[in-house]
Amino acid sequence: MSIFASPRFLPRVMAADALSCAATGALQLGLGDTLARLTGLPSPLLSGTGVFLLAYAALAAWMARRPVPPRRLIGLVIVGNLAWAAGCVALLLGGGFTPTALGVAWVLAQAAVVLVLAELQWLGLRASAHGNAARPTGLRHVPN
């Protein structure tokens, strides 16, 4: 059995997602003004995304505690993580403000983390789908 097909793989990835979002959200809310000064990112952007990240962390933690994480929600999480990474790049290329080197690193680090998480979530979904396909469902098609 591959590590990706392990029944605990997706819950562990969702727990890592929840922890990373909770930590980032807490930093952005708790140290918003300091982070804004250090990164050159707007304080309202940091606090707004901080609130979102904390709410998302709660949902991801709930999914991590499920015996079988809901596949459709995991699929939405993957799409959301890809959108977050694209948003990070768009934010830096948008030119509405001038982030410091630390600000660029902060945004690119978030993009990198969510891309890795999306990839791990995708691998876990694919592996668990292949494992589930091999299990009987109780309903079988019997050819004539």
Secondary structure as GFF3:
##gff-version 3
##sequence-region A 1 144
A	DSSP	three_ten_helix	3	5	.	.	.	ID=ss1
A	DSSP	alpha_helix	9	30	.	.	.	ID=ss2
A	DSSP	alpha_helix	32	39	.	.	.	ID=ss3
A	DSSP	alpha_helix	43	65	.	.	.	ID=ss4
A	DSSP	alpha_helix	71	93	.	.	.	ID=ss5
A	DSSP	alpha_helix	101	133	.	.	.	ID=ss6
###
